[in-house]
Amino acid sequence: MVFFTNANGNNTVSLKWYRKQTDISYYIIGGKNMSLGEFVQLSDGYIVLEPEDRLEIVLGSSGLVDALCTAEEYYTPNMVRPQQ
């Protein structure tokens, strides 16, 4: 789940997904105009983040946005092949 709310004046807010593997940021939400107290909550589906990927909330101007993100981590150990 990703939740963010505009906490100061009117702001333009973007949510990006930075992929380390490609060194590219992809817009999930681009340039959303938000008034004071307006919020966005994304809770359907999921995104699989790889090591060093990140979610970024970017303000179009000075202001204040509060954000919350929940994550679930899965550990997949490397499989060791038996010696032959």
N, C-alpha and C positions, 0 to 999 in steps of 0.2 A: 504494500500500500504506500502511496505517496500522497501527502496532504500539504498544501501550502495556502496561506492566507495573507492578504494585503493588510498590513498593520499601520500604514501611514499614507494618507492622501491618495491620489490616483497614480497608478504605476502600470507600466507595461512589463509583463513577466514572461519569460521563456523557460521551458524545461528541456534540457538536452541530455543525451546519453553519449558520453565519451567512450569510444572503443579504443583501448590501447593497441590491440592487434593491427588496426588500420590507421591509427593516429588521426581519426576523424570524429567530430561530434555530430550526432544526428538529432534533429528536433523531434521531440515528442509533442510539445506544445510550443508554438512559435508566436511571440508578440501578442499575448493575450492582454487586452486592456482590462484592468481590475480597479474597481472603486474601493474605498475604505471598507474593510470588513468582508469583502467578497472572498470566497475561497474556491479551491479546486481540490477534488479528491479523486484519485485514480485507484480503484480497488478491484477491478475485474481483470482477470488474466494475470500474467506474470512476465517478468523480464529475466533472462539468465545473464548475470554479469560474470565475466571472466576476471581473473586476477588483474588488478590495476585499472579496470573499468570504473567509471563513476557516473553518478547522476549529478547534474549541475543546474541550479536555479539561478537565472541571470536576470537582473533588473535592467530595464531600458533607461532608467534615470535614477537619481538618488532617491532613496526611500527605504522602507523596511518591510521585509517579507519574512514571516515565520514559517518554518517547514518541519515536517516530520516524515520519516521514511522507516518502514519496517522491512526486515530482511530475514531470510531463512537460509542458513548455510548448510551445504551438503559436503561431506568429506568423502572422497573416493580415493582410497589408497592405491598406489601403483601396484599392479599385480606382479608378483615375483614368480618367474618361471622356475620349475625344478631343475636342478643340475642334471645333465645327461651324462 
